[in-house]
Amino acid sequence: MASNLAIAHSSTVRQFKFSRRELIPSDRVGLWQIHAGWVRTLTWNEDGAIVTLGFWHAGDVVGQPLCNLHPYQIECLTPVEAAPLPDDYPFCQQALVAHLQQTQELLRIIHYRRVELRLAELLSWLAQQFGRKVTQGYLVELRLTHQDIADVIGTTRVTVTRLLNLFQQQHRINWCKEGWIWQADRLVS
């Protein structure tokens, strides 16, 4: 869920820049506030399969204290600017609610039996939460790899590619230089 948390940092707090696919350190700093770009939080199971915990962007707060899982990583999906937050960060309750809501939504999505529905629900949710309304639907400026998507919905990259091609043929999704457009009249939820 995209939160509307106020960007709370003083001018003395140093902002850090991270590259795409770089990991934001979560062991030395408790909480980070994202100022620009997109990250995903993740863990993995004993089989080594990645478990995506959430997607976050400007204004959102991420960090290990919000999730009691080990291992825990914050992976940059785009170039990111973020600042560490002090231990006494005042909006911790609001950040916890945002994390809880996003976790519940991702749980709802991954429990659809049919992979096609899981993918459609994920794309619809991403469009509603992070997209911007345009004439053709919702423009989402987050570029995820087919493997990233497969990790979220518990399927293979090949299946995601096949279904995205099907959705494109059905005019449910269109690709553009800014990202992708999910058709507004095709929203699943």
Backbone torsions as a table, in degrees:
resi	resn	phi	psi	omega
1	MET	NA	133.9	177.1
2	ALA	-76.1	121.8	-178.7
3	SER	-93.5	160.6	177.0
4	ASN	-109.4	35.1	-179.9
5	LEU	-63.7	136.4	177.8
6	ALA	-66.8	138.2	177.8
7	ILE	-73.3	106.2	-170.9
8	ALA	-111.3	94.4	172.6
9	HIS	-152.1	148.0	178.8
10	SER	-84.2	166.1	-178.5
11	SER	-67.8	-12.4	179.6
12	THR	-88.0	-11.8	179.6
13	VAL	-76.9	128.4	-178.4
14	ARG	-78.2	134.6	176.7
15	GLN	-97.1	139.3	-178.0
16	PHE	-112.3	148.8	176.5
17	LYS	-111.2	137.3	-179.8
18	PHE	-128.4	147.2	179.3
19	SER	-86.9	164.1	175.9
20	ARG	-57.6	135.2	-179.9
21	ARG	72.6	0.4	174.8
22	GLU	-74.9	150.4	177.4
23	LEU	-95.7	131.9	174.5
24	ILE	-81.1	129.1	-176.6
25	PRO	-62.3	125.5	-180.0
26	SER	-114.4	1.0	-179.5
27	ASP	-90.5	-35.5	-177.1
28	ARG	-92.6	-26.4	-178.7
29	VAL	-116.9	132.3	-178.5
30	GLY	-70.9	-60.5	-175.8
31	LEU	-122.4	145.6	176.5
32	TRP	-125.2	141.7	171.2
33	GLN	-106.9	126.9	179.6
34	ILE	-80.4	127.9	178.5
35	HIS	-104.3	-29.2	178.0
36	ALA	-156.0	146.2	177.7
37	GLY	94.8	-175.1	-176.1
38	TRP	-127.6	140.6	173.5
39	VAL	-131.6	161.9	167.2
40	ARG	-126.6	143.9	173.7
41	THR	-98.4	143.6	-175.7
42	LEU	-152.3	162.5	170.7
43	THR	-139.8	-173.4	174.0
44	TRP	-146.7	155.6	-177.7
45	ASN	-91.4	-177.7	-175.7
46	GLU	-65.8	-19.3	175.7
47	ASP	-84.4	-5.1	-178.7
48	GLY	88.4	4.2	179.3
49	ALA	-75.4	132.8	179.8
50	ILE	-71.1	137.2	175.4
51	VAL	-119.4	110.4	178.7
52	THR	-76.3	126.2	-179.0
53	LEU	-94.2	-25.8	179.2
54	GLY	174.5	166.9	175.9
55	PHE	-118.5	137.8	-173.1
56	TRP	-140.4	151.9	178.6
57	HIS	-147.8	-165.0	-171.6
58	ALA	-47.4	128.8	179.1
59	GLY	96.7	-19.2	-178.2
60	ASP	-81.9	154.2	178.4
61	VAL	-114.0	131.7	179.0
62	VAL	-131.8	159.8	176.3
63	GLY	155.3	157.9	-177.3
64	GLN	-55.9	-37.5	179.8
65	PRO	-60.6	-20.2	179.1
66	LEU	-85.9	-6.0	-176.7
67	CYS	-146.0	118.6	-175.4
68	ASN	-88.3	43.7	179.9
69	LEU	-110.8	144.6	173.5
70	HIS	-131.7	128.5	-1.1
71	PRO	-74.0	163.2	-179.8
72	TYR	-145.0	130.7	178.7
73	GLN	-135.3	152.3	173.7
74	ILE	-116.6	108.7	-175.9
75	GLU	-105.6	130.4	178.0
76	CYS	-77.7	124.7	176.8
77	LEU	-91.4	-17.5	176.8
78	THR	-141.6	174.4	168.3
79	PRO	-58.3	138.5	-172.4
80	VAL	-130.6	143.1	167.8
81	GLU	-116.5	128.6	-177.4
82	ALA	-146.7	156.3	178.9
83	ALA	-129.0	139.4	175.8
84	PRO	-69.6	146.3	178.8
85	LEU	-105.6	149.9	178.6
86	PRO	-67.2	158.1	-179.7
87	ASP	-59.9	-27.4	-179.4
88	ASP	-96.4	32.5	-179.7
89	TYR	-51.5	122.3	-171.7
90	PRO	-75.4	-16.7	-175.6
91	PHE	-100.7	23.5	-175.2
92	CYS	-59.4	-39.7	180.0
93	GLN	-62.5	-43.7	178.8
94	GLN	-63.2	-40.0	178.3
95	ALA	-65.6	-40.0	177.5
96	LEU	-61.5	-42.1	178.7
97	VAL	-62.5	-43.7	179.2
98	ALA	-60.9	-42.1	179.5
99	HIS	-67.0	-42.3	179.4
100	LEU	-62.3	-44.8	-179.6
101	GLN	-63.9	-41.5	-179.6
102	GLN	-68.2	-39.5	178.2
103	THR	-61.8	-43.5	179.1
104	GLN	-63.2	-40.0	179.8
105	GLU	-66.4	-43.3	178.1
106	LEU	-64.6	-36.6	175.8
107	LEU	-62.7	-42.8	178.3
108	ARG	-59.0	-45.1	-176.8
109	ILE	-64.7	-45.9	-174.3
110	ILE	-74.1	-8.9	179.5
111	HIS	-92.7	4.4	169.8
112	TYR	-68.9	138.0	-178.3
113	ARG	-70.5	-43.1	-177.1
114	ARG	-84.1	129.9	-179.0
115	VAL	-60.7	-38.1	179.5
116	GLU	-58.7	-41.0	177.5
117	LEU	-68.7	-39.5	178.0
118	ARG	-59.0	-45.7	-179.4
119	LEU	-66.0	-46.0	179.9
120	ALA	-61.4	-41.7	178.9
121	GLU	-65.7	-41.4	178.5
122	LEU	-62.5	-47.5	-179.7
123	LEU	-63.7	-40.4	178.2
124	SER	-63.4	-44.3	179.8
125	TRP	-64.8	-45.3	177.5
126	LEU	-59.2	-41.1	179.9
127	ALA	-63.8	-45.0	-178.3
128	GLN	-68.9	-39.3	-175.2
129	GLN	-82.7	-37.7	-171.2
130	PHE	-120.8	-5.7	-177.3
131	GLY	-85.4	168.5	177.7
132	ARG	-120.3	130.6	-178.7
133	LYS	-64.7	127.0	174.6
134	VAL	-129.7	173.8	-177.1
135	THR	-54.7	-42.2	-174.4
136	GLN	-84.4	-10.5	-177.0
137	GLY	153.3	-129.4	178.4
138	TYR	-118.6	123.8	177.2
139	LEU	-90.1	123.4	177.5
140	VAL	-113.4	121.0	-175.7
141	GLU	-93.4	18.9	177.1
142	LEU	-100.3	120.2	178.4
143	ARG	-99.9	112.3	176.3
144	LEU	-105.2	143.9	174.0
145	THR	-74.3	161.7	177.2
146	HIS	-62.2	-32.1	177.1
147	GLN	-68.8	-40.0	176.5
148	ASP	-56.7	-46.1	-179.2
149	ILE	-65.4	-43.7	179.1
150	ALA	-59.3	-39.9	178.6
151	ASP	-61.1	-37.9	-178.4
152	VAL	-69.3	-45.5	-171.9
153	ILE	-97.9	4.1	173.9
154	GLY	70.2	50.0	177.8
155	THR	-143.0	-168.3	-179.3
156	THR	-97.8	159.7	176.5
157	ARG	-61.1	-39.5	-179.4
158	VAL	-61.6	-42.7	178.8
159	THR	-64.2	-42.3	178.0
160	VAL	-61.3	-45.4	179.1
161	THR	-59.4	-46.2	179.8
162	ARG	-60.6	-45.1	-178.2
163	LEU	-70.5	-37.0	176.7
164	LEU	-64.0	-38.9	175.6
165	ASN	-62.8	-41.2	177.1
166	LEU	-62.8	-46.1	178.9
167	PHE	-61.0	-37.2	178.7
168	GLN	-66.8	-41.6	176.9
169	GLN	-63.3	-32.5	179.1
170	GLN	-83.8	1.2	-178.9
171	HIS	61.6	31.4	176.0
172	ARG	-87.9	-27.1	179.9
173	ILE	-137.5	142.4	175.9
174	ASN	-133.5	143.2	-179.8
175	TRP	-99.4	143.4	176.2
176	CYS	-144.1	172.8	-176.1
177	LYS	-65.0	-26.0	-179.8
178	GLU	-80.7	-20.4	-176.6
179	GLY	157.0	-120.6	179.0
180	TRP	-144.1	153.5	-178.7
181	ILE	-116.9	122.8	174.5
182	TRP	-97.1	127.4	-175.0
183	GLN	-63.6	124.7	-176.8
184	ALA	-58.9	-38.8	-179.1
185	ASP	-78.5	1.5	-179.8
186	ARG	-109.5	8.8	-178.6
187	LEU	-60.1	132.4	-173.9
188	VAL	-77.4	-46.1	-173.1
189	SER	-69.9	NA	NA
